[in-house]
Amino acid sequence: METITLQAHFDGKQILLDEPIQLEPGTKLLVTVVSSSETEREQWLSYSMQLLRQTYADDEPEYSLSLIKEHNPEYGRG
């Protein structure tokens, strides 16, 4: 069975697809309700940014090439 994922929203009365699609009558669908909590998403983004700032802070030491123990011949090949 081929499955596809479509974006949709609930307008207070019915579920509406955000993209047009041709469906046969009787087509079985699965509906997954995703939390609309922007607060949780914003908290995760804020936490991620905080960790990135710590990781790439101005006081992060510069590592010289002499610290490389094993050369990766694939590095830089596109």
C-alpha positions as semicolon CSV with decimal commas, in nm:
position;residue;x (nm);y (nm);z (nm)
1;M;0,000;0,000;0,000
2;E;0,148;0,333;-0,104
3;T;0,122;0,605;0,160
4;I;0,163;0,978;0,121
5;T;0,162;1,258;0,376
6;L;-0,047;1,569;0,319
7;Q;-0,067;1,886;0,523
8;A;-0,414;1,968;0,653
9;H;-0,585;2,180;0,915
10;F;-0,908;2,182;1,116
11;D;-1,124;2,490;1,061
12;G;-1,345;2,426;1,365
13;K;-1,595;2,217;1,170
14;Q;-1,405;1,988;0,935
15;I;-1,059;1,874;0,833
16;L;-0,938;2,054;0,520
17;L;-0,644;1,945;0,306
18;D;-0,392;2,219;0,235
19;E;-0,299;2,068;-0,103
20;P;-0,530;1,946;-0,380
21;I;-0,535;1,570;-0,441
22;Q;-0,762;1,334;-0,629
23;L;-0,908;1,065;-0,401
24;E;-1,155;0,793;-0,491
25;P;-1,473;0,772;-0,283
26;G;-1,420;0,537;0,009
27;T;-1,043;0,593;0,019
28;K;-0,922;0,504;0,369
29;L;-0,724;0,775;0,547
30;L;-0,521;0,792;0,867
31;V;-0,529;1,119;1,057
32;T;-0,248;1,223;1,291
33;V;-0,316;1,519;1,515
34;V;-0,003;1,727;1,574
35;S;0,014;1,947;1,882
36;S;-0,027;2,310;1,789
37;S;0,178;2,419;2,088
38;E;0,415;2,681;1,950
39;T;0,543;2,729;2,305
40;E;0,708;2,386;2,313
41;R;0,860;2,440;1,968
42;E;0,991;2,781;2,068
43;Q;1,142;2,632;2,386
44;W;1,327;2,366;2,185
45;L;1,454;2,626;1,937
46;S;1,567;2,852;2,219
47;Y;1,748;2,564;2,392
48;S;1,915;2,462;2,064
49;M;2,033;2,817;1,999
50;Q;2,169;2,841;2,354
51;L;2,374;2,524;2,303
52;L;2,500;2,642;1,964
53;R;2,611;2,973;2,118
54;Q;2,801;2,781;2,387
55;T;2,958;2,546;2,134
56;Y;3,072;2,821;1,897
57;A;3,147;3,089;2,157
58;D;3,426;3,342;2,107
59;D;3,629;3,172;2,381
60;E;3,625;2,839;2,195
61;P;3,988;2,738;2,138
62;E;4,130;2,713;1,788
63;Y;4,254;2,365;1,711
64;S;4,563;2,336;1,495
65;L;4,607;2,085;1,215
66;S;4,888;1,924;1,416
67;L;4,621;1,777;1,646
68;I;4,480;1,561;1,364
69;K;4,577;1,202;1,435
70;E;4,451;1,042;1,115
71;H;4,404;1,214;0,779
72;N;4,067;1,163;0,606
73;P;4,143;1,135;0,232
74;E;3,772;1,178;0,148
75;Y;3,746;1,518;0,319
76;G;3,688;1,799;0,073
77;R;3,583;1,579;-0,216
78;G;3,251;1,680;-0,353
